[in-house]
Amino acid sequence: VKEALKLLKDVETQSNLPDRFFMLKSSILASQDNHKELEQTMSAWRANNGLSNQFVSFSLELYERQKEWAKGLSLIEEIKDLSQRDLPTVLTGLKAYFLARNNNLFEAEKALNSISSDTYNYYADKARGFISASNSRWIESAKSFESIYAQDQSTENAILLLKAYLATDNKVKIEKIAKKHITQYPEDVGFKVRYAEWLFVKAPSDAIAFYETMVEDGLANIN
């Protein structure tokens, strides 16, 4: 990684650097949690290339990972102001999602109203799931989280779907998602712990056996 950064540093004195240069350097710095240099690099990226599609996409993904919802919303509004027209459907879905995660549910629902529920939009579906969950509409929430899990089987999405099933006490679906996810991602400790918590309430002996398998697999030490 140090060698890669050194090579990039040698290149960055050139003019008219492409988006892929800044994206590569920013990705490396983000993976190292080098926040100060990452911020400097992204500022230079924007100064050189403006609000390019690559810059916007990388920035919003970064803000999502860092849970910096306000920053994401600010960038989306800036894009809208510059374009002087309605946001594309994908960005509207992202806006709704960032609003929902920022606990601005009313504005999130307003944003979603401009997107047809028949139109597939990953972040719009995720926003609908959070809004439904916040209002204890767990069956609706589960439907939305099923949609996003089908596209992205991340730990977060798996846990969101599990929580929706837990809230409706749907044992069949709980066991189904647990079996599917653990089979596909046997080292997903975060998901396993949440599932084990439910098991401990419903069937303590099964939970103990499940924890024992985690210990045997070297997955029980959680910082």
C-alpha positions in Angstrom: 0.0 0.0 0.0 2.8 2.4 0.8 4.4 1.7 -2.5 1.1 2.4 -4.3 0.7 5.7 -2.5 4.3 6.7 -3.3 3.7 6.0 -7.0 0.5 8.0 -6.9 2.3 10.9 -5.2 4.8 11.0 -8.0 2.0 11.2 -10.5 -0.2 13.8 -8.8 2.0 16.7 -9.8 0.7 16.3 -13.3 -2.2 18.4 -14.6 -5.6 17.1 -15.8 -5.5 14.0 -13.6 -8.4 11.6 -14.4 -11.1 10.6 -12.0 -9.7 7.1 -11.7 -6.5 8.5 -10.2 -8.3 10.3 -7.4 -10.7 7.3 -6.9 -7.8 4.9 -6.5 -5.9 7.1 -4.1 -9.1 7.9 -2.1 -10.0 4.2 -1.9 -6.5 3.4 -0.5 -6.7 6.2 2.1 -10.2 5.3 3.1 -9.1 1.7 3.7 -6.4 3.0 6.0 -8.7 5.3 7.9 -6.4 8.2 6.9 -9.2 10.8 7.3 -7.0 13.9 7.0 -5.3 13.0 3.8 -8.5 11.5 2.4 -10.3 14.8 2.9 -7.4 16.7 1.2 -7.4 14.3 -1.7 -11.2 14.5 -2.2 -11.0 18.3 -2.1 -8.3 18.2 -4.8 -10.4 15.8 -6.8 -13.4 18.1 -6.7 -11.3 21.2 -7.5 -9.8 19.5 -10.5 -12.7 17.6 -11.9 -15.8 19.1 -10.4 -18.9 17.1 -9.5 -18.1 14.3 -11.9 -20.3 11.1 -11.7 -17.3 9.2 -10.2 -16.7 11.8 -7.5 -20.4 11.9 -6.6 -20.7 8.1 -6.5 -17.5 7.7 -4.4 -18.5 10.5 -2.0 -22.0 9.1 -1.3 -20.7 5.6 -0.8 -18.1 7.0 1.6 -20.7 9.1 3.5 -22.9 6.0 3.8 -20.1 3.9 5.2 -19.1 6.6 7.7 -22.8 7.3 8.5 -22.3 11.0 7.7 -25.9 11.5 6.5 -25.9 15.3 6.6 -22.8 15.5 4.4 -24.5 13.2 1.8 -27.7 15.2 1.8 -25.7 18.4 1.4 -23.9 17.0 -1.7 -27.2 15.8 -3.2 -28.8 19.2 -2.7 -25.8 20.8 -4.3 -26.2 18.6 -7.4 -29.8 19.5 -7.6 -29.1 23.2 -7.4 -26.4 23.0 -10.1 -28.5 21.0 -12.5 -31.6 23.3 -12.0 -33.9 20.3 -12.6 -35.3 17.4 -10.7 -32.9 14.8 -9.5 -32.5 11.5 -11.4 -34.5 8.6 -9.8 -31.3 7.0 -8.4 -30.3 10.2 -6.6 -33.9 10.7 -5.4 -33.7 7.2 -3.8 -30.4 8.1 -2.2 -31.8 11.3 -0.9 -34.8 9.4 0.7 -32.4 6.9 2.2 -30.0 9.5 3.7 -33.1 11.4 5.0 -34.5 8.3 6.6 -31.1 7.4 8.2 -30.9 11.0 9.5 -34.2 10.5 11.2 -36.1 12.9 8.9 -38.8 10.5 8.1 -41.4 13.0 6.9 -39.0 14.5 4.3 -37.9 11.0 3.3 -41.5 10.0 2.6 -42.0 13.1 0.5 -38.9 12.2 -1.6 -40.2 8.7 -2.1 -43.6 9.9 -3.3 -41.9 11.0 -6.6 -40.6 7.4 -7.2 -43.1 4.8 -8.4 -43.2 1.8 -6.1 -43.1 -0.4 -9.2 -39.7 1.1 -10.2 -36.8 -0.9 -8.7 -34.5 1.4 -6.8 -32.2 -0.1 -4.2 -31.9 2.9 -1.9 -35.6 3.8 -2.2 -36.5 0.3 -1.1 -34.0 0.6 1.8 -35.5 3.9 2.8 -39.0 2.4 2.7 -37.8 -0.3 5.0 -36.4 2.1 7.6 -39.5 4.2 7.5 -41.8 1.2 7.9 -39.6 -0.1 10.7 -39.7 3.3 12.5 -43.5 3.1 12.4 -43.6 -0.5 13.5 -45.0 -1.7 10.2 -42.8 -4.7 10.2 -44.4 -6.7 7.5 -43.9 -3.8 5.0 -40.4 -3.4 6.4 -39.6 -7.0 5.8 -40.8 -6.8 2.2 -38.5 -3.8 1.5 -35.5 -5.5 3.3 -36.1 -8.7 1.3 -35.7 -6.7 -1.9 -32.4 -5.1 -0.8 -31.0 -8.4 0.6 -31.7 -10.0 -2.8 -29.4 -7.5 -4.3 -26.7 -7.1 -1.6 -26.2 -9.8 1.1 -24.2 -7.5 3.4 -24.1 -8.0 7.1 -26.2 -4.9 7.6 -28.9 -6.0 5.1 -29.0 -9.5 6.6 -29.5 -8.1 10.1 -32.1 -5.6 9.0 -34.1 -8.5 7.4 -33.6 -10.7 10.5 -34.8 -7.9 12.8 -38.0 -7.4 10.7 -38.7 -11.2 11.0 -37.9 -11.1 14.7 -40.4 -8.2 15.2 -43.2 -10.3 13.7 -42.0 -13.5 15.5 -42.0 -15.3 12.2 -39.9 -18.4 13.2 -40.1 -20.0 9.8 -38.6 -17.0 8.0 -36.1 -16.4 10.9 -34.7 -19.9 10.5 -34.8 -19.7 6.7 -32.8 -16.4 6.5 -30.4 -17.7 9.2 -29.7 -21.0 7.4 -29.3 -19.2 4.0 -27.0 -16.4 5.2 -24.8 -18.6 7.5 -24.4 -21.2 4.8 -23.3 -18.5 2.3 -21.3 -16.4 4.8 -20.1 -18.7 7.6 -17.7 -16.1 9.0 -20.3 -13.3 9.3 -19.9 -12.9 13.1 -22.2 -9.9 13.3 -25.2 -11.8 11.9 -24.4 -15.0 13.9 -24.4 -13.0 17.1 -27.8 -11.5 16.4 -29.3 -14.8 15.5 -27.8 -16.4 18.6 -29.4 -13.7 20.8 -32.8 -14.8 19.4 -32.0 -18.5 19.9 -31.0 -17.8 23.5 -34.5 -16.5 24.3 -36.4 -19.2 22.3 -34.2 -22.2 22.8 -31.2 -21.7 25.3 -29.8 -25.2 24.7 -29.7 -24.6 20.9 -28.1 -21.2 21.5 -25.3 -22.7 23.7 -24.6 -25.3 21.0 -24.5 -22.6 18.3 -22.1 -20.5 20.4 -19.9 -23.7 20.8 -19.7 -24.0 17.0 -18.6 -20.4 16.9 -15.8 -21.1 19.4 -14.7 -24.1 17.5 -14.6 -22.0 14.3 -12.6 -19.3 16.1 -15.4 -16.7 15.6 -16.3 -16.1 19.2 -13.8 -13.4 20.1 -15.7 -10.2 19.4 -14.0 -6.8 20.2 
